[in-house]
Amino acid sequence: MDAQLDHQREQDRLAGVYRGWHGGAALARYAWHRPDVVMQHTMRMRAVARMLAATVGTDLGKIRVIDVGCGTGGFLRQLIDWGATPAHLLGTELQQDRLDLARPRTAPEVRWHCGPLTALPAASADLVSANTVISSVLDPELRQRLAADMWRVLKPGGWCLVFDFRYNNPRNPHVRKLTRAELDTYWPGHRQQYETLLLAPPVGRPLAAMPALVTEAVAALVPPLRSHFIYMAQKER
């Protein structure tokens, strides 16, 4: 019962946070057409594509995927563009209104689940992904529980993929960074990959108005300015 209450409290907290964002001025900073948003998306997808090809392989049509905290389904649509089979994809969310937006934008064969991962069967996915999700879970015990559930639904030999924050944002108390040591504790796989990427917004936004080569060069030459990471861990067979 305590676990259920903890989950409900966290769900209510996250729902309140998202309601505060909808339609607000803060959300406008992430509009799809902004040059800095376009640049970050391009850099991120390039890194994800490279890491997926090196781990799960180049034929995404064969793998089964669970995207945790899928939002409006953007990552799943990207996988479909890269050749994933829609019927092999499942998006999970705690917020029903986000799934209501995801469904009409995504291939009809994609499946959706509103609720925690505990309802899903073990060893049911070749790839389990979480994009800027775990940092939104502030309670250490609930964070550990989510990571354990992600590992549980992953097949032996499958990969867990996490894209998230390296640093805390002093202006956003609703997220908390993940360290490399924390990641290795959550997913004790026998193979890991870790890559930092994306310039911190205070640096990346002004540079976005300049040629793309400038942003690329700064990100490559000054690693401490990279605000995010991609981490992949393979579950032992």
C-alpha positions as CSV (number, residue, x, y, z in Angstrom):
1,M,0.0,0.0,0.0
2,D,2.9,2.4,0.8
3,A,4.3,1.9,-2.6
4,Q,1.0,2.6,-4.2
5,L,0.6,5.8,-2.2
6,D,4.1,6.9,-3.1
7,H,3.4,6.3,-6.8
8,Q,0.1,8.3,-6.6
9,R,1.8,11.2,-4.8
10,E,4.5,11.3,-7.5
11,Q,2.0,11.0,-10.3
12,D,0.0,13.9,-8.8
13,R,3.2,16.0,-8.4
14,L,4.2,15.4,-12.0
15,A,0.7,16.2,-13.3
16,G,0.8,19.5,-11.5
17,V,4.2,20.3,-13.0
18,Y,3.0,19.5,-16.5
19,R,-0.2,21.5,-16.0
20,G,2.0,24.5,-15.1
21,W,3.9,24.2,-18.3
22,H,1.1,23.8,-20.8
23,G,0.6,27.0,-22.7
24,G,3.1,28.9,-20.5
25,A,5.9,31.2,-21.6
26,A,8.5,28.6,-20.5
27,L,7.1,26.1,-23.0
28,A,7.7,28.6,-25.9
29,R,11.5,28.3,-25.3
30,Y,11.2,24.7,-26.7
31,A,9.1,25.5,-29.8
32,W,10.1,23.2,-32.7
33,H,11.1,26.0,-35.0
34,R,13.6,27.8,-32.8
35,P,17.1,27.5,-34.2
36,D,18.6,26.3,-30.9
37,V,15.9,23.6,-30.6
38,V,16.5,22.4,-34.1
39,M,20.2,22.3,-33.5
40,Q,19.8,20.3,-30.2
41,H,17.4,17.9,-31.8
42,T,19.8,17.3,-34.7
43,M,22.8,16.7,-32.4
44,R,20.8,14.4,-30.2
45,M,19.4,12.2,-32.9
46,R,22.8,11.9,-34.6
47,A,24.2,10.6,-31.3
48,V,21.2,8.3,-30.6
49,A,21.4,6.8,-34.1
50,R,25.1,6.1,-33.7
51,M,24.7,4.4,-30.4
52,L,21.7,2.3,-31.5
53,A,23.5,1.1,-34.5
54,A,26.4,0.0,-32.3
55,T,24.2,-1.8,-29.8
56,V,20.8,-3.1,-30.9
57,G,22.0,-3.0,-34.6
58,T,20.9,-1.3,-37.8
59,D,17.7,-3.3,-38.4
60,L,15.3,-1.7,-36.0
61,G,12.4,-3.6,-37.6
62,K,13.2,-6.7,-35.6
63,I,13.3,-5.2,-32.1
64,R,10.6,-4.6,-29.5
65,V,10.7,-1.2,-27.7
66,I,9.2,0.2,-24.6
67,D,9.5,4.0,-24.3
68,V,9.0,5.0,-20.7
69,G,7.4,8.4,-20.2
70,C,6.8,8.7,-24.0
71,G,5.1,12.0,-23.8
72,T,3.4,12.7,-27.2
73,G,5.3,9.9,-28.9
74,G,8.1,11.8,-30.6
75,F,10.8,9.2,-30.0
76,L,8.7,6.4,-31.1
77,R,7.9,8.2,-34.3
78,Q,11.6,8.7,-34.9
79,L,12.2,5.0,-34.5
80,I,9.5,4.3,-37.1
81,D,11.2,6.7,-39.5
82,W,14.4,4.7,-38.9
83,G,12.6,1.4,-39.8
84,A,11.1,0.2,-36.5
85,T,7.9,-1.9,-36.8
86,P,5.0,0.1,-35.3
87,A,3.4,-3.0,-33.8
88,H,6.6,-3.7,-31.9
89,L,6.5,-0.3,-30.1
90,L,4.9,0.5,-26.8
91,G,4.8,3.9,-25.1
92,T,4.0,4.4,-21.4
93,E,2.9,7.5,-19.7
94,L,1.5,8.6,-16.3
95,Q,-0.4,11.5,-18.0
96,Q,-3.4,10.4,-20.1
97,D,-3.7,13.7,-21.8
98,R,-0.2,13.2,-23.3
99,L,-1.2,9.8,-24.7
100,D,-4.4,11.4,-26.2
101,L,-2.1,13.7,-28.2
102,A,0.3,10.9,-29.1
103,R,-2.3,8.5,-30.6
104,P,-3.5,10.6,-33.6
105,R,0.0,11.6,-34.5
106,T,1.5,8.1,-34.5
107,A,1.0,4.9,-36.6
108,P,-2.2,3.2,-35.3
109,E,-0.3,-0.1,-34.6
110,V,1.7,1.5,-31.8
111,R,0.5,0.4,-28.4
112,W,0.1,2.8,-25.4
113,H,-0.1,2.2,-21.6
114,C,-1.2,4.8,-19.1
115,G,0.3,3.8,-15.7
116,P,3.4,2.3,-14.1
117,L,5.7,-0.3,-15.6
118,T,4.7,-2.8,-12.9
119,A,1.7,-3.8,-15.0
120,L,3.9,-4.9,-17.9
121,P,5.3,-8.4,-18.3
122,A,9.0,-9.1,-17.6
123,A,11.5,-9.6,-20.4
124,S,9.2,-8.1,-23.0
125,A,11.4,-5.6,-24.8
126,D,14.8,-5.6,-26.6
127,L,15.2,-1.8,-26.0
128,V,13.8,0.2,-23.0
129,S,14.2,4.0,-23.4
130,A,13.6,6.9,-21.1
131,N,14.2,10.4,-22.4
132,T,14.4,13.2,-19.8
133,V,12.2,11.1,-17.5
134,I,14.2,9.8,-14.6
135,S,15.5,13.3,-13.7
136,S,11.8,14.3,-13.1
137,V,11.6,11.7,-10.4
138,L,12.9,13.5,-7.3
139,D,12.5,10.8,-4.6
140,P,15.6,8.5,-4.6
141,E,13.6,5.4,-3.7
142,L,11.0,5.9,-6.5
143,R,13.8,6.6,-8.9
144,Q,15.5,3.3,-8.0
145,R,12.1,1.5,-8.3
146,L,11.6,2.9,-11.8
147,A,15.1,1.9,-12.9
148,A,14.5,-1.6,-11.5
149,D,11.2,-1.9,-13.4
150,M,12.9,-0.8,-16.6
151,W,15.5,-3.6,-16.1
152,R,12.8,-6.1,-15.3
153,V,10.9,-5.6,-18.6
154,L,14.1,-5.8,-20.6
155,K,15.0,-9.1,-22.2
156,P,18.3,-10.7,-21.5
157,G,20.8,-9.3,-24.0
158,G,18.6,-6.2,-24.5
159,W,19.6,-2.6,-24.0
160,C,18.4,0.2,-21.7
161,L,18.8,3.7,-23.2
162,V,18.6,6.9,-21.1
163,F,18.9,10.5,-22.3
164,D,18.9,13.0,-19.4
165,F,20.6,15.9,-17.5
166,R,24.2,15.9,-16.3
167,Y,23.7,19.1,-14.2
168,N,21.0,20.5,-12.0
169,N,19.1,23.5,-13.2
170,P,18.9,26.2,-10.4
171,R,15.8,27.6,-12.1
172,N,14.0,24.3,-12.3
173,P,13.5,22.6,-8.9
174,H,11.3,19.9,-10.6
175,V,14.3,18.0,-12.0
176,R,17.5,16.5,-10.5
177,K,20.6,15.4,-12.4
178,L,21.8,11.8,-12.8
179,T,25.5,11.0,-12.3
180,R,27.4,8.3,-14.1
181,A,27.9,6.4,-10.8
182,E,24.1,6.5,-10.2
183,L,23.5,5.1,-13.6
184,D,25.9,2.2,-13.2
185,T,24.2,1.4,-9.9
186,Y,20.7,1.4,-11.5
187,W,21.6,-0.8,-14.4
188,P,24.5,-3.2,-13.6
189,G,24.9,-4.4,-17.2
190,H,28.0,-6.1,-18.4
191,R,28.4,-3.5,-21.2
192,Q,27.8,0.2,-21.0
193,Q,28.1,3.2,-23.3
194,Y,28.1,6.8,-22.1
195,E,28.3,10.0,-24.2
196,T,27.8,13.6,-23.2
197,L,26.2,16.0,-25.7
198,L,24.3,19.3,-26.2
199,L,25.5,22.7,-25.0
200,A,23.9,24.1,-21.9
201,P,21.0,26.4,-22.9
202,P,22.6,29.6,-21.7
203,V,25.5,28.9,-24.1
204,G,23.6,27.1,-26.9
205,R,20.8,29.6,-27.4
206,P,23.0,32.5,-28.3
207,L,25.3,30.4,-30.5
208,A,22.3,29.0,-32.5
209,A,22.1,32.2,-34.5
210,M,25.6,31.5,-35.8
211,P,26.7,28.9,-38.4
212,A,26.1,25.3,-37.1
213,L,29.9,24.7,-37.2
214,V,30.4,27.1,-34.3
215,T,28.0,25.2,-32.0
216,E,29.5,21.9,-33.1
217,A,33.1,23.2,-32.4
218,V,32.3,24.6,-29.0
219,A,30.5,21.3,-28.0
220,A,33.4,19.2,-29.2
221,L,36.2,21.4,-27.6
222,V,34.6,22.2,-24.2
223,P,33.1,19.0,-22.8
224,P,32.1,20.6,-19.4
225,L,29.6,22.8,-21.3
226,R,27.6,19.7,-22.4
227,S,24.5,19.6,-20.4
228,H,23.0,16.2,-21.3
229,F,24.1,12.6,-21.7
230,I,23.1,9.4,-23.5
231,Y,23.7,6.2,-21.5
232,M,23.2,2.6,-22.7
233,A,23.6,-0.6,-20.6
234,Q,23.1,-4.1,-21.8
235,K,21.4,-6.7,-19.7
236,E,23.4,-10.0,-19.4
237,R,22.1,-12.9,-21.3
